[in-house]
Amino acid sequence: MILRKSRAPVLVACFLLSASAAGAQTLQVEENEWNQALAQGTAAAFERYLVNYPAGRFASDAFRCSVEIRIDPGSGGCSLRPGSGPPAALHVQTGHYVANLP
């Protein structure tokens, strides 16, 4: 009787390594496209991201930005863009408590 070693574990390991590398590249490409959409700051850019990644990591943010821009085109873009959105909360020391004032 001749016993042969199976190559299946080696093949499975190679497949898993290549799949994880491809997955990391896909995530990087998606993140690059998201950053491009943020930089452009147009509804079309966010909608293009949604067409390419309808269930992507930034899909809900892209939808939000697209809607914000469509509702108020003169707003200057999405509130997720750096430098936009509400000002930081003002913290005032009041004895033992800290109050957040608008």
MOZI-V725279 format. One record per pair of residues at least 4 apart in sequence whose C-alpha atoms are under 7 Angstrom apart, sorted by the first residue. I is the first residue (numbers start at 1). J is the second residue. Records with the same first field share a line. If there is no record, write none. Layout:
I: J / J
//
This chain:
7: 11
8: 12
9: 13
10: 14
11: 15
12: 16
13: 17
14: 18
15: 19
16: 20
17: 21
18: 22
19: 23
20: 24
21: 25
22: 26
23: 27
24: 28
25: 29
26: 30
27: 31
28: 32
29: 33
30: 34
31: 35
32: 36
33: 37 / 49
34: 38 / 49
35: 39
36: 40
37: 41 / 45 / 46 / 49
38: 81
40: 45
41: 45 / 77 / 78
42: 46 / 77
43: 47 / 66 / 69 / 70
44: 48
45: 49
46: 50 / 62 / 65 / 66
47: 51 / 66
48: 52
49: 53
50: 54 / 59 / 62
53: 59
54: 59
55: 59
58: 62
59: 63
60: 64
61: 65
62: 66
63: 67
64: 68
65: 69 / 78
66: 70
67: 71
68: 72 / 78
69: 73 / 77 / 78
79: 84 / 85
80: 84 / 85
89: 100 / 101 / 102
90: 100 / 101 / 102
91: 98 / 99 / 100 / 101
92: 98 / 99 / 100
93: 97 / 98 / 99
94: 98 / 99
//
